[in-house]
Amino acid sequence: MNMQHSVRTMSLLPQVAAPGAGVPRQDRSAPPRRSSRHTAAEGPVGDGAGAHGRRARCETPDSFFSVEEPPPIEAPPGIAEITGWELAATMWREHLPEQLLGVDCSACGQAWPCDAWEIADDIIGQCCESARQAAHQAERG
């Protein structure tokens, strides 16, 4: 078996540079933070209230269901995506606000509504909208 290796030649003697002409320092500053929906200022779609923060996140979101009346685990009649509904409903119920203050998710600790809850709520909302559209089309004939 023939394996070729590239070898860089280097001197074992210390390199002496002219005074004041040293090797440039490596940039050790932290990379810029990636903006997320938790830290970025709102874009043109927002209400212009500024950056998302804990206060903006803990307001009750628009949803077909509420904490007091969560979605059923079993998909209701008319829902086409039964498995998607059941997974989303389970995740929706697991990621509710903590009982004491209600500002953080009891499962993941993010500011509530957390990302997991919002994903689950979006899936449930899409399932409800699809069922509503299918029922409306069935009425039309």
N, CA, C and O atoms as CSV, one atom per row, in Angstrom:
chain,resi,resn,atom,element,x,y,z
A,1,MET,N,N,0.843,-1.168,0.000
A,1,MET,CA,C,0.000,0.000,0.000
A,1,MET,C,C,0.893,1.238,0.000
A,1,MET,O,O,1.754,1.384,0.868
A,2,ASN,N,N,0.698,2.098,-0.939
A,2,ASN,CA,C,1.541,3.273,-1.084
A,2,ASN,C,C,0.771,4.510,-0.624
A,2,ASN,O,O,-0.243,4.870,-1.222
A,3,MET,N,N,1.232,5.132,0.391
A,3,MET,CA,C,0.570,6.342,0.902
A,3,MET,C,C,1.580,7.481,0.860
A,3,MET,O,O,2.672,7.381,1.418
A,4,GLN,N,N,1.209,8.535,0.207
A,4,GLN,CA,C,2.088,9.685,0.132
A,4,GLN,C,C,1.641,10.714,1.151
A,4,GLN,O,O,0.449,10.934,1.364
A,5,HIS,N,N,2.605,11.324,1.758
A,5,HIS,CA,C,2.312,12.361,2.743
A,5,HIS,C,C,2.997,13.642,2.311
A,5,HIS,O,O,4.126,13.628,1.819
A,6,SER,N,N,2.317,14.718,2.496
A,6,SER,CA,C,2.967,15.985,2.213
A,6,SER,C,C,3.641,16.454,3.484
A,6,SER,O,O,3.056,16.394,4.566
A,7,VAL,N,N,4.837,16.910,3.358
A,7,VAL,CA,C,5.610,17.328,4.511
A,7,VAL,C,C,5.991,18.782,4.331
A,7,VAL,O,O,6.478,19.186,3.275
A,8,ARG,N,N,5.768,19.552,5.362
A,8,ARG,CA,C,6.156,20.953,5.345
A,8,ARG,C,C,7.506,21.063,6.009
A,8,ARG,O,O,7.691,20.604,7.136
A,9,THR,N,N,8.440,21.664,5.323
A,9,THR,CA,C,9.759,21.831,5.924
A,9,THR,C,C,9.738,23.048,6.830
A,9,THR,O,O,9.161,24.086,6.508
A,10,MET,N,N,10.371,22.889,7.946
A,10,MET,CA,C,10.448,24.013,8.873
A,10,MET,C,C,11.764,23.949,9.623
A,10,MET,O,O,12.350,22.882,9.804
A,11,SER,N,N,12.195,25.069,10.037
A,11,SER,CA,C,13.454,25.168,10.746
A,11,SER,C,C,13.218,24.967,12.229
A,11,SER,O,O,12.219,25.440,12.771
A,12,LEU,N,N,14.110,24.282,12.875
A,12,LEU,CA,C,14.003,24.094,14.312
A,12,LEU,C,C,14.641,25.252,15.069
A,12,LEU,O,O,14.522,25.349,16.291
A,13,LEU,N,N,15.320,26.128,14.330
A,13,LEU,CA,C,15.917,27.294,14.960
A,13,LEU,C,C,14.862,28.372,15.122
A,13,LEU,O,O,14.003,28.528,14.255
A,14,PRO,N,N,14.912,29.119,16.218
A,14,PRO,CA,C,13.891,30.155,16.423
A,14,PRO,C,C,13.988,31.237,15.355
A,14,PRO,O,O,15.081,31.643,14.960
A,15,GLN,N,N,12.865,31.682,14.910
A,15,GLN,CA,C,12.786,32.753,13.918
A,15,GLN,C,C,12.913,34.078,14.660
A,15,GLN,O,O,12.170,34.343,15.606
A,16,VAL,N,N,13.835,34.887,14.237
A,16,VAL,CA,C,14.032,36.183,14.859
A,16,VAL,C,C,13.536,37.235,13.881
A,16,VAL,O,O,14.045,37.360,12.768
A,17,ALA,N,N,12.545,37.978,14.312
A,17,ALA,CA,C,12.008,39.026,13.451
A,17,ALA,C,C,12.614,40.352,13.850
A,17,ALA,O,O,13.139,40.514,14.951
A,18,ALA,N,N,12.531,41.270,12.956
A,18,ALA,CA,C,13.024,42.606,13.245
A,18,ALA,C,C,12.191,43.208,14.369
A,18,ALA,O,O,11.010,42.887,14.502
A,19,PRO,N,N,12.786,44.070,15.175
A,19,PRO,CA,C,12.025,44.669,16.273
A,19,PRO,C,C,10.792,45.412,15.745
A,19,PRO,O,O,10.874,46.180,14.787
A,20,GLY,N,N,9.670,45.167,16.384
A,20,GLY,CA,C,8.434,45.848,16.003
A,20,GLY,C,C,7.714,45.195,14.839
A,20,GLY,O,O,6.638,45.651,14.451
A,21,ALA,N,N,8.279,44.135,14.272
A,21,ALA,CA,C,7.640,43.467,13.133
A,21,ALA,C,C,7.259,42.051,13.540
A,21,ALA,O,O,7.636,41.084,12.879
A,22,GLY,N,N,6.532,41.940,14.601
A,22,GLY,CA,C,6.153,40.625,15.104
A,22,GLY,C,C,5.034,39.984,14.301
A,22,GLY,O,O,4.481,40.573,13.373
A,23,VAL,N,N,4.735,38.811,14.677
A,23,VAL,CA,C,3.645,38.076,14.041
A,23,VAL,C,C,2.330,38.692,14.503
A,23,VAL,O,O,2.164,38.946,15.696
A,24,PRO,N,N,1.398,38.936,13.597
A,24,PRO,CA,C,0.136,39.531,14.033
A,24,PRO,C,C,-0.610,38.600,14.990
A,24,PRO,O,O,-0.614,37.380,14.826
A,25,ARG,N,N,-1.223,39.199,15.966
A,25,ARG,CA,C,-1.976,38.428,16.955
A,25,ARG,C,C,-3.228,37.854,16.333
A,25,ARG,O,O,-3.853,38.447,15.453
A,26,GLN,N,N,-3.561,36.706,16.812
A,26,GLN,CA,C,-4.779,36.063,16.346
A,26,GLN,C,C,-5.970,36.753,17.005
A,26,GLN,O,O,-5.940,37.066,18.195
A,27,ASP,N,N,-7.015,36.985,16.217
A,27,ASP,CA,C,-8.212,37.622,16.763
A,27,ASP,C,C,-8.908,36.645,17.698
A,27,ASP,O,O,-9.374,35.590,17.268
A,28,ARG,N,N,-8.978,36.996,18.966
A,28,ARG,CA,C,-9.577,36.111,19.961
A,28,ARG,C,C,-10.919,36.627,20.461
A,28,ARG,O,O,-11.444,36.147,21.466
A,29,SER,N,N,-11.463,37.594,19.760
A,29,SER,CA,C,-12.755,38.108,20.196
A,29,SER,C,C,-13.847,37.095,19.855
A,29,SER,O,O,-13.716,36.304,18.921
A,30,ALA,N,N,-14.885,37.141,20.603
A,30,ALA,CA,C,-16.001,36.216,20.382
A,30,ALA,C,C,-16.665,36.534,19.049
A,30,ALA,O,O,-16.746,37.696,18.651
A,31,PRO,N,N,-17.136,35.507,18.366
A,31,PRO,CA,C,-17.838,35.777,17.105
A,31,PRO,C,C,-19.123,36.529,17.388
A,31,PRO,O,O,-19.673,36.421,18.484
A,32,PRO,N,N,-19.605,37.281,16.430
A,32,PRO,CA,C,-20.846,38.014,16.673
A,32,PRO,C,C,-21.992,37.053,16.915
A,32,PRO,O,O,-22.075,35.994,16.293
A,33,ARG,N,N,-22.874,37.434,17.826
A,33,ARG,CA,C,-24.019,36.586,18.150
A,33,ARG,C,C,-24.980,36.553,16.993
A,33,ARG,O,O,-25.252,37.571,16.355
A,34,ARG,N,N,-25.487,35.373,16.732
A,34,ARG,CA,C,-26.517,35.238,15.711
A,34,ARG,C,C,-27.813,35.755,16.291
A,34,ARG,O,O,-28.157,35.465,17.437
A,35,SER,N,N,-28.514,36.510,15.505
A,35,SER,CA,C,-29.781,37.012,16.016
A,35,SER,C,C,-30.824,35.916,15.896
A,35,SER,O,O,-30.833,35.144,14.937
A,36,SER,N,N,-31.675,35.865,16.858
A,36,SER,CA,C,-32.787,34.927,16.832
A,36,SER,C,C,-34.052,35.708,17.128
A,36,SER,O,O,-34.006,36.914,17.370
A,37,ARG,N,N,-35.144,35.040,17.107
A,37,ARG,CA,C,-36.389,35.763,17.364
A,37,ARG,C,C,-36.493,36.188,18.812
A,37,ARG,O,O,-37.386,36.953,19.174
A,38,HIS,N,N,-35.570,35.689,19.662
A,38,HIS,CA,C,-35.577,36.103,21.060
A,38,HIS,C,C,-34.796,37.392,21.267
A,38,HIS,O,O,-35.054,38.134,22.215
A,39,THR,N,N,-33.821,37.664,20.364
A,39,THR,CA,C,-32.964,38.817,20.586
A,39,THR,C,C,-33.039,39.855,19.492
A,39,THR,O,O,-32.656,41.004,19.710
A,40,ALA,N,N,-33.520,39.484,18.326
A,40,ALA,CA,C,-33.514,40.413,17.193
A,40,ALA,C,C,-34.667,41.406,17.293
A,40,ALA,O,O,-35.734,41.107,17.830
A,41,ALA,N,N,-34.413,42.589,16.761
A,41,ALA,CA,C,-35.481,43.587,16.713
A,41,ALA,C,C,-36.519,43.133,15.702
A,41,ALA,O,O,-36.199,42.417,14.753
A,42,GLU,N,N,-37.735,43.541,15.902
A,42,GLU,CA,C,-38.797,43.126,15.006
A,42,GLU,C,C,-38.616,43.737,13.640
A,42,GLU,O,O,-38.146,44.866,13.502
A,43,GLY,N,N,-38.991,42.988,12.648
A,43,GLY,CA,C,-38.878,43.432,11.274
A,43,GLY,C,C,-40.109,44.215,10.857
A,43,GLY,O,O,-40.854,44.706,11.705
A,44,PRO,N,N,-40.325,44.334,9.558
A,44,PRO,CA,C,-41.440,45.130,9.071
A,44,PRO,C,C,-42.800,44.535,9.404
A,44,PRO,O,O,-43.814,45.227,9.320
A,45,VAL,N,N,-42.835,43.239,9.787
A,45,VAL,CA,C,-44.114,42.617,10.097
A,45,VAL,C,C,-44.569,42.975,11.503
A,45,VAL,O,O,-45.768,42.992,11.780
A,46,GLY,N,N,-43.620,43.261,12.399
A,46,GLY,CA,C,-43.933,43.488,13.804
A,46,GLY,C,C,-44.666,44.793,14.043
A,46,GLY,O,O,-44.932,45.571,13.127
A,47,ASP,N,N,-44.978,44.999,15.300
A,47,ASP,CA,C,-45.721,46.198,15.665
A,47,ASP,C,C,-44.803,47.357,16.030
A,47,ASP,O,O,-45.268,48.410,16.467
A,48,GLY,N,N,-43.502,47.162,15.850
A,48,GLY,CA,C,-42.556,48.240,16.131
A,48,GLY,C,C,-42.270,48.424,17.599
A,48,GLY,O,O,-41.760,49.471,17.999
A,49,ALA,N,N,-42.581,47.442,18.411
A,49,ALA,CA,C,-42.395,47.569,19.843
A,49,ALA,C,C,-40.954,47.350,20.269
A,49,ALA,O,O,-40.632,47.514,21.446
A,50,GLY,N,N,-40.065,46.978,19.326
A,50,GLY,CA,C,-38.671,46.793,19.674
A,50,GLY,C,C,-38.331,45.332,19.752
A,50,GLY,O,O,-38.971,44.493,19.119
A,51,ALA,N,N,-37.292,45.026,20.552
A,51,ALA,CA,C,-36.791,43.657,20.626
A,51,ALA,C,C,-37.765,42.756,21.375
A,51,ALA,O,O,-38.503,43.178,22.265
A,52,HIS,N,N,-37.724,41.486,20.963
A,52,HIS,CA,C,-38.525,40.501,21.695
A,52,HIS,C,C,-37.894,40.319,23.062
A,52,HIS,O,O,-36.668,40.271,23.166
A,53,GLY,N,N,-38.661,40.220,24.065
A,53,GLY,CA,C,-38.141,39.979,25.390
A,53,GLY,C,C,-39.103,39.110,26.157
A,53,GLY,O,O,-40.091,38.620,25.612
A,54,ARG,N,N,-38.810,38.925,27.416
A,54,ARG,CA,C,-39.649,38.073,28.247
A,54,ARG,C,C,-41.077,38.599,28.305
A,54,ARG,O,O,-42.015,37.802,28.271
A,55,ARG,N,N,-41.274,39.898,28.390
A,55,ARG,CA,C,-42.632,40.430,28.465
A,55,ARG,C,C,-43.412,40.156,27.190
A,55,ARG,O,O,-44.596,39.824,27.240
A,56,ALA,N,N,-42.752,40.294,26.053
A,56,ALA,CA,C,-43.436,40.056,24.787
A,56,ALA,C,C,-43.778,38.584,24.635
A,56,ALA,O,O,-44.794,38.252,24.024
A,57,ARG,N,N,-42.956,37.697,25.174
A,57,ARG,CA,C,-43.170,36.271,24.996
A,57,ARG,C,C,-44.215,35.727,25.957
A,57,ARG,O,O,-44.861,34.732,25.629
A,58,CYS,N,N,-44.417,36.329,27.133
A,58,CYS,CA,C,-45.300,35.723,28.108
A,58,CYS,C,C,-46.760,36.126,27.918
A,58,CYS,O,O,-47.624,35.680,28.673
A,59,GLU,N,N,-47.044,36.952,26.935
A,59,GLU,CA,C,-48.431,37.276,26.663
A,59,GLU,C,C,-49.129,36.051,26.095
A,59,GLU,O,O,-48.493,35.235,25.429
A,60,THR,N,N,-50.406,35.910,26.341
A,60,THR,CA,C,-51.149,34.761,25.867
A,60,THR,C,C,-51.199,34.771,24.353
A,60,THR,O,O,-51.696,35.728,23.759
A,61,PRO,N,N,-50.691,33.717,23.715
A,61,PRO,CA,C,-50.690,33.671,22.253
A,61,PRO,C,C,-52.073,33.325,21.708
A,61,PRO,O,O,-52.932,32.802,22.418
A,62,ASP,N,N,-52.259,33.637,20.414
A,62,ASP,CA,C,-53.490,33.247,19.749
A,62,ASP,C,C,-53.413,31.760,19.453
A,62,ASP,O,O,-52.432,31.287,18.879
A,63,SER,N,N,-54.447,31.020,19.843
A,63,SER,CA,C,-54.453,29.583,19.648
A,63,SER,C,C,-55.888,29.104,19.589
A,63,SER,O,O,-56.797,29.768,20.086
A,64,PHE,N,N,-56.084,27.953,18.981
A,64,PHE,CA,C,-57.409,27.351,18.966
A,64,PHE,C,C,-57.780,26.812,20.342
A,64,PHE,O,O,-58.960,26.630,20.643
A,65,PHE,N,N,-56.772,26.555,21.178
A,65,PHE,CA,C,-56.987,25.979,22.498
A,65,PHE,C,C,-56.332,26.855,23.553
A,65,PHE,O,O,-55.558,27.755,23.226
A,66,SER,N,N,-56.637,26.596,24.807
A,66,SER,CA,C,-56.058,27.369,25.899
A,66,SER,C,C,-55.440,26.419,26.914
A,66,SER,O,O,-55.623,25.205,26.826
A,67,VAL,N,N,-54.712,26.968,27.873
A,67,VAL,CA,C,-54.105,26.154,28.917
A,67,VAL,C,C,-55.192,25.443,29.714
A,67,VAL,O,O,-55.014,24.301,30.137
A,68,GLU,N,N,-56.314,26.121,29.916
A,68,GLU,CA,C,-57.422,25.521,30.656
A,68,GLU,C,C,-58.144,24.453,29.833
A,68,GLU,O,O,-58.675,23.491,30.389
A,69,GLU,N,N,-58.162,24.621,28.514
A,69,GLU,CA,C,-58.801,23.664,27.613
A,69,GLU,C,C,-57.800,23.254,26.528
A,69,GLU,O,O,-57.859,23.762,25.408
A,70,PRO,N,N,-56.874,22.331,26.859
A,70,PRO,CA,C,-55.855,21.927,25.883
A,70,PRO,C,C,-56.457,21.059,24.778
A,70,PRO,O,O,-57.569,20.550,24.919
A,71,PRO,N,N,-55.729,20.894,23.695
A,71,PRO,CA,C,-56.229,20.042,22.614
A,71,PRO,C,C,-56.286,18.584,23.067
A,71,PRO,O,O,-55.444,18.146,23.850
A,72,PRO,N,N,-57.263,17.837,22.584
A,72,PRO,CA,C,-57.316,16.423,22.958
A,72,PRO,C,C,-56.154,15.663,22.318
A,72,PRO,O,O,-55.692,16.015,21.233
A,73,ILE,N,N,-55.692,14.625,22.999
A,73,ILE,CA,C,-54.592,13.824,22.467
A,73,ILE,C,C,-55.044,13.100,21.196
A,73,ILE,O,O,-54.306,13.055,20.212
A,74,GLU,N,N,-56.229,12.548,21.215
A,74,GLU,CA,C,-56.752,11.868,20.025
A,74,GLU,C,C,-57.308,12.909,19.065
A,74,GLU,O,O,-57.992,13.852,19.466
A,75,ALA,N,N,-57.002,12.717,17.800
A,75,ALA,CA,C,-57.442,13.671,16.780
A,75,ALA,C,C,-58.962,13.675,16.671
A,75,ALA,O,O,-59.579,12.613,16.596
A,76,PRO,N,N,-59.572,14.862,16.661
A,76,PRO,CA,C,-61.024,14.945,16.511
A,76,PRO,C,C,-61.452,14.507,15.107
A,76,PRO,O,O,-60.616,14.430,14.206
A,77,PRO,N,N,-62.725,14.222,14.914
A,77,PRO,CA,C,-63.212,13.858,13.580
A,77,PRO,C,C,-62.941,14.983,12.579
A,77,PRO,O,O,-63.087,16.162,12.904
A,78,GLY,N,N,-62.553,14.613,11.378
A,78,GLY,CA,C,-62.281,15.588,10.335
A,78,GLY,C,C,-60.819,15.943,10.194
A,78,GLY,O,O,-60.439,16.581,9.212
A,79,ILE,N,N,-59.976,15.545,11.152
A,79,ILE,CA,C,-58.539,15.825,11.078
A,79,ILE,C,C,-57.886,14.739,10.228
A,79,ILE,O,O,-57.993,13.551,10.531
A,80,ALA,N,N,-57.215,15.158,9.172
A,80,ALA,CA,C,-56.599,14.195,8.252
A,80,ALA,C,C,-55.262,13.672,8.781
A,80,ALA,O,O,-54.946,12.496,8.604
A,81,GLU,N,N,-54.499,14.510,9.409
A,81,GLU,CA,C,-53.171,14.136,9.914
A,81,GLU,C,C,-53.281,13.651,11.356
A,81,GLU,O,O,-52.996,14.402,12.289
A,82,ILE,N,N,-53.691,12.408,11.539
A,82,ILE,CA,C,-53.950,11.880,12.883
A,82,ILE,C,C,-52.659,11.771,13.687
A,82,ILE,O,O,-52.614,12.205,14.838
A,83,THR,N,N,-51.624,11.206,13.106
A,83,THR,CA,C,-50.362,11.046,13.832
A,83,THR,C,C,-49.750,12.402,14.150
A,83,THR,O,O,-49.269,12.621,15.261
A,84,GLY,N,N,-49.765,13.316,13.179
A,84,GLY,CA,C,-49.245,14.660,13.423
A,84,GLY,C,C,-49.997,15.357,14.539
A,84,GLY,O,O,-49.395,16.011,15.390
A,85,TRP,N,N,-51.319,15.215,14.536
A,85,TRP,CA,C,-52.136,15.821,15.596
A,85,TRP,C,C,-51.743,15.251,16.952
A,85,TRP,O,O,-51.525,16.002,17.902
A,86,GLU,N,N,-51.653,13.925,17.047
A,86,GLU,CA,C,-51.370,13.301,18.338
A,86,GLU,C,C,-49.992,13.688,18.868
A,86,GLU,O,O,-49.839,13.943,20.062
A,87,LEU,N,N,-48.994,13.734,17.996
A,87,LEU,CA,C,-47.663,14.164,18.431
A,87,LEU,C,C,-47.662,15.627,18.855
A,87,LEU,O,O,-47.079,15.982,19.879
A,88,ALA,N,N,-48.315,16.471,18.066
A,88,ALA,CA,C,-48.355,17.899,18.390
A,88,ALA,C,C,-49.150,18.153,19.666
A,88,ALA,O,O,-48.758,18.987,20.483
A,89,ALA,N,N,-50.260,17.442,19.845
A,89,ALA,CA,C,-51.072,17.637,21.052
A,89,ALA,C,C,-50.301,17.207,22.298
A,89,ALA,O,O,-50.405,17.844,23.347
A,90,THR,N,N,-49.536,16.139,22.184
A,90,THR,CA,C,-48.722,15.693,23.317
A,90,THR,C,C,-47.645,16.722,23.638
A,90,THR,O,O,-47.436,17.059,24.804
A,91,MET,N,N,-46.959,17.224,22.612
A,91,MET,CA,C,-45.922,18.238,22.832
A,91,MET,C,C,-46.554,19.525,23.362
A,91,MET,O,O,-45.981,20.170,24.239
A,92,TRP,N,N,-47.720,19.908,22.849
A,92,TRP,CA,C,-48.432,21.104,23.297
A,92,TRP,C,C,-48.693,21.017,24.795
A,92,TRP,O,O,-48.484,21.984,25.528
A,93,ARG,N,N,-49.154,19.843,25.247
A,93,ARG,CA,C,-49.486,19.658,26.675
A,93,ARG,C,C,-48.242,19.596,27.554
A,93,ARG,O,O,-48.284,20.014,28.711
A,94,GLU,N,N,-47.124,19.075,27.014
A,94,GLU,CA,C,-45.896,18.972,27.806
A,94,GLU,C,C,-45.229,20.324,28.008
A,94,GLU,O,O,-44.583,20.539,29.034
A,95,HIS,N,N,-45.368,21.226,27.070
A,95,HIS,CA,C,-44.666,22.518,27.115
A,95,HIS,C,C,-45.610,23.648,27.511
A,95,HIS,O,O,-45.781,24.621,26.777
A,96,LEU,N,N,-46.210,23.502,28.668
A,96,LEU,CA,C,-47.085,24.540,29.210
A,96,LEU,C,C,-46.296,25.397,30.184
A,96,LEU,O,O,-45.222,24.988,30.626
A,97,PRO,N,N,-46.802,26.579,30.530
A,97,PRO,CA,C,-46.059,27.422,31.477
A,97,PRO,C,C,-46.020,26.790,32.863
A,97,PRO,O,O,-46.920,26.050,33.261
A,98,GLU,N,N,-44.955,27.104,33.577
A,98,GLU,CA,C,-44.815,26.591,34.939
A,98,GLU,C,C,-45.965,27.095,35.810
A,98,GLU,O,O,-46.556,28.138,35.529
A,99,GLN,N,N,-46.267,26.367,36.836
A,99,GLN,CA,C,-47.410,26.680,37.689
A,99,GLN,C,C,-47.188,27.905,38.576
A,99,GLN,O,O,-48.140,28.630,38.865
A,100,LEU,N,N,-45.954,28.149,39.012
A,100,LEU,CA,C,-45.704,29.216,39.981
A,100,LEU,C,C,-45.878,30.606,39.389
A,100,LEU,O,O,-46.736,31.361,39.847
A,101,LEU,N,N,-45.088,30.963,38.387
A,101,LEU,CA,C,-45.166,32.305,37.808
A,101,LEU,C,C,-45.785,32.314,36.422
A,101,LEU,O,O,-46.355,33.321,36.003
A,102,GLY,N,N,-45.680,31.211,35.714
A,102,GLY,CA,C,-46.274,31.133,34.391
A,102,GLY,C,C,-45.541,31.889,33.300
A,102,GLY,O,O,-46.137,32.183,32.264
A,103,VAL,N,N,-44.262,32.216,33.496
A,103,VAL,CA,C,-43.515,32.945,32.472
A,103,VAL,C,C,-42.513,32.060,31.750
A,103,VAL,O,O,-42.050,32.415,30.666
A,104,ASP,N,N,-42.167,30.915,32.327
A,104,ASP,CA,C,-41.235,29.981,31.706
A,104,ASP,C,C,-41.928,28.652,31.459
A,104,ASP,O,O,-42.880,28.289,32.150
A,105,CYS,N,N,-41.428,27.930,30.453
A,105,CYS,CA,C,-41.958,26.610,30.137
A,105,CYS,C,C,-41.528,25.632,31.222
A,105,CYS,O,O,-40.366,25.624,31.627
A,106,SER,N,N,-42.452,24.814,31.689
A,106,SER,CA,C,-42.118,23.852,32.738
A,106,SER,C,C,-41.256,22.711,32.221
A,106,SER,O,O,-40.571,22.060,33.010
A,107,ALA,N,N,-41.272,22.448,30.905
A,107,ALA,CA,C,-40.496,21.340,30.356
A,107,ALA,C,C,-39.081,21.750,29.954
A,107,ALA,O,O,-38.124,21.044,30.270
A,108,CYS,N,N,-38.937,22.873,29.267
A,108,CYS,CA,C,-37.612,23.233,28.723
A,108,CYS,C,C,-37.016,24.486,29.358
A,108,CYS,O,O,-35.829,24.748,29.166
A,109,GLY,N,N,-37.783,25.259,30.097
A,109,GLY,CA,C,-37.257,26.422,30.791
A,109,GLY,C,C,-37.154,27.689,29.960
A,109,GLY,O,O,-36.735,28.723,30.481
A,110,GLN,N,N,-37.525,27.643,28.672
A,110,GLN,CA,C,-37.513,28.856,27.855
A,110,GLN,C,C,-38.665,29.753,28.282
A,110,GLN,O,O,-39.602,29.317,28.951
A,111,ALA,N,N,-38.572,31.012,27.882
A,111,ALA,CA,C,-39.687,31.928,28.116
A,111,ALA,C,C,-40.897,31.387,27.369
A,111,ALA,O,O,-40.808,31.017,26.198
A,112,TRP,N,N,-42.034,31.346,28.070
A,112,TRP,CA,C,-43.224,30.764,27.465
A,112,TRP,C,C,-43.999,31.833,26.718
A,112,TRP,O,O,-44.135,32.933,27.254
A,113,PRO,N,N,-44.511,31.597,25.531
A,113,PRO,CA,C,-44.559,30.299,24.872
A,113,PRO,C,C,-43.211,29.936,24.257
A,113,PRO,O,O,-42.619,30.723,23.518
A,114,CYS,N,N,-42.739,28.738,24.573
A,114,CYS,CA,C,-41.436,28.280,24.090
A,114,CYS,C,C,-41.537,27.847,22.627
A,114,CYS,O,O,-42.625,27.760,22.058
A,115,ASP,N,N,-40.383,27.582,22.043
A,115,ASP,CA,C,-40.334,27.184,20.640
A,115,ASP,C,C,-41.107,25.885,20.387
A,115,ASP,O,O,-41.842,25.777,19.405
A,116,ALA,N,N,-40.937,24.904,21.273
A,116,ALA,CA,C,-41.617,23.620,21.092
A,116,ALA,C,C,-43.131,23.790,21.141
A,116,ALA,O,O,-43.851,23.190,20.343
A,117,TRP,N,N,-43.615,24.608,22.077
A,117,TRP,CA,C,-45.055,24.825,22.179
A,117,TRP,C,C,-45.571,25.532,20.926
A,117,TRP,O,O,-46.633,25.182,20.412
A,118,GLU,N,N,-44.828,26.523,20.432
A,118,GLU,CA,C,-45.268,27.251,19.243
A,118,GLU,C,C,-45.310,26.358,18.011
A,118,GLU,O,O,-46.212,26.483,17.182
A,119,ILE,N,N,-44.334,25.452,17.886
A,119,ILE,CA,C,-44.349,24.509,16.767
A,119,ILE,C,C,-45.565,23.607,16.870
A,119,ILE,O,O,-46.280,23.406,15.889
A,120,ALA,N,N,-45.800,23.065,18.055
A,120,ALA,CA,C,-46.957,22.193,18.254
A,120,ALA,C,C,-48.260,22.946,17.991
A,120,ALA,O,O,-49.177,22.407,17.372
A,121,ASP,N,N,-48.340,24.177,18.458
A,121,ASP,CA,C,-49.551,24.970,18.253
A,121,ASP,C,C,-49.761,25.272,16.769
A,121,ASP,O,O,-50.896,25.273,16.293
A,122,ASP,N,N,-48.673,25.529,16.037
A,122,ASP,CA,C,-48.786,25.762,14.597
A,122,ASP,C,C,-49.298,24.522,13.874
A,122,ASP,O,O,-50.144,24.621,12.986
A,123,ILE,N,N,-48.782,23.349,14.258
A,123,ILE,CA,C,-49.232,22.108,13.625
A,123,ILE,C,C,-50.711,21.876,13.905
A,123,ILE,O,O,-51.468,21.510,13.007
A,124,ILE,N,N,-51.114,22.086,15.137
A,124,ILE,CA,C,-52.526,21.913,15.500
A,124,ILE,C,C,-53.378,22.923,14.741
A,124,ILE,O,O,-54.452,22.579,14.247
A,125,GLY,N,N,-52.918,24.147,14.646
A,125,GLY,CA,C,-53.657,25.171,13.899
A,125,GLY,C,C,-53.804,24.816,12.432
A,125,GLY,O,O,-54.869,25.010,11.845
A,126,GLN,N,N,-52.728,24.290,11.830
A,126,GLN,CA,C,-52.799,23.871,10.430
A,126,GLN,C,C,-53.759,22.707,10.239
A,126,GLN,O,O,-54.489,22.651,9.249
A,127,CYS,N,N,-53.757,21.780,11.187
A,127,CYS,CA,C,-54.696,20.653,11.119
A,127,CYS,C,C,-56.138,21.151,11.199
A,127,CYS,O,O,-56.998,20.678,10.455
A,128,CYS,N,N,-56.407,22.100,12.096
A,128,CYS,CA,C,-57.762,22.650,12.247
A,128,CYS,C,C,-58.179,23.407,10.991
A,128,CYS,O,O,-59.315,23.280,10.534
A,129,GLU,N,N,-57.262,24.194,10.434
A,129,GLU,CA,C,-57.582,24.942,9.210
A,129,GLU,C,C,-57.853,23.995,8.046
A,129,GLU,O,O,-58.782,24.222,7.270
A,130,SER,N,N,-57.054,22.939,7.914
A,130,SER,CA,C,-57.263,21.966,6.837
A,130,SER,C,C,-58.610,21.273,6.989
A,130,SER,O,O,-59.319,21.068,6.003
A,131,ALA,N,N,-58.965,20.911,8.218
A,131,ALA,CA,C,-60.254,20.263,8.463
A,131,ALA,C,C,-61.401,21.224,8.155
A,131,ALA,O,O,-62.425,20.821,7.604
A,132,ARG,N,N,-61.224,22.491,8.512
A,132,ARG,CA,C,-62.264,23.490,8.246
A,132,ARG,C,C,-62.441,23.690,6.736
A,132,ARG,O,O,-63.567,23.770,6.246
A,133,GLN,N,N,-61.329,23.768,6.007
A,133,GLN,CA,C,-61.413,23.926,4.550
A,133,GLN,C,C,-62.030,22.707,3.887
A,133,GLN,O,O,-62.816,22.839,2.949
A,134,ALA,N,N,-61.675,21.510,4.372
A,134,ALA,CA,C,-62.244,20.287,3.795
A,134,ALA,C,C,-63.740,20.227,4.051
A,134,ALA,O,O,-64.493,19.810,3.171
A,135,ALA,N,N,-64.191,20.630,5.233
A,135,ALA,CA,C,-65.616,20.639,5.541
A,135,ALA,C,C,-66.338,21.667,4.682
A,135,ALA,O,O,-67.453,21.419,4.223
A,136,HIS,N,N,-65.711,22.820,4.462
A,136,HIS,CA,C,-66.313,23.873,3.640
A,136,HIS,C,C,-66.431,23.410,2.201
A,136,HIS,O,O,-67.450,23.673,1.564
A,137,GLN,N,N,-65.435,22.734,1.669
A,137,GLN,CA,C,-65.491,22.225,0.299
A,137,GLN,C,C,-66.516,21.109,0.174
A,137,GLN,O,O,-67.160,20.978,-0.866
A,138,ALA,N,N,-66.677,20.304,1.213
A,138,ALA,CA,C,-67.673,19.241,1.174
A,138,ALA,C,C,-69.093,19.810,1.151
A,138,ALA,O,O,-69.993,19.238,0.536
A,139,GLU,N,N,-69.281,20.959,1.840
A,139,GLU,CA,C,-70.597,21.611,1.844
A,139,GLU,C,C,-70.941,22.153,0.463
A,139,GLU,O,O,-72.097,22.111,0.039
A,140,ARG,N,N,-69.929,22.661,-0.234
A,140,ARG,CA,C,-70.157,23.209,-1.575
A,140,ARG,C,C,-70.533,22.120,-2.568
A,140,ARG,O,O,-71.251,22.358,-3.540
A,141,GLY,N,N,-70.035,20.928,-2.300
A,141,GLY,CA,C,-70.437,19.811,-3.151
A,141,GLY,C,C,-69.483,19.480,-4.162
A,141,GLY,O,O,-69.707,18.555,-4.944
